[in-house]
Amino acid sequence: LEETRITLRLPSSLKELLTEAAQAAGDSLNAFVVDALRTQTRSVRNAGKTRVRATIDL
């Protein structure tokens, strides 16, 4: 897994909320943010794709 560092500027109030949420989840701030970004990009990538599941009784 290749990692890249970025600098992220955000309001300190948001950082505090993220830190609290990460602690509540038992994660580091970095792990929490990475997971949130993965979740968001997955939903964007899958936008417009619909999965249909059906059962047909014969």
N, C-alpha and C positions, 0 to 999 in steps of 0.2 A: 504494500500500500504506500503510494507516494504521497507525501504531505506537502502542502504549501502554506506558508504563513501569510496572513493578511492583517492589515490594521483596520479596525472597525471603529468608527466614531458614532456614539449614540448617547442620548441623554442619560445622565447619571441615574435618574429615577427609573429608567428602563433597565439599566444594568442591575440596579438593586432588585427589581422584580425578577429578572432572569436568575440572579444569584439565589434568591429565596426559592424560586421554583426548582432550580437545580438541586439545592440542598434537600428540599422536600422529596424529590425523586431519587435521592441518593446518588446523584451524578455530579461530576465536576461541571463548572460553568461551560467549559469547552465542549464536553461530551453532550451536554444539554442543547447547546446552540447547534452543534453539528447535526444532532438527531432532528431538531426542528427544521433545519434547512433541508435535510434529506426528505423529510415528510412533505414539505412544501413543494420541492422540485418534483417529487414523485407525482403529486396531484396535478401539477402543471403539465408534466410529460404525458400523463394519462388523460388529460382533458379531451373530451370528444370521443374517447374510446368507450364503448359500452359493452359490458359482458352480460350475456343473457344466459340464464340457467333456468331450465324448465323440466318438468316431469310429465311424461305422456303415459296415461293409463290405457292399456290395451285390453 
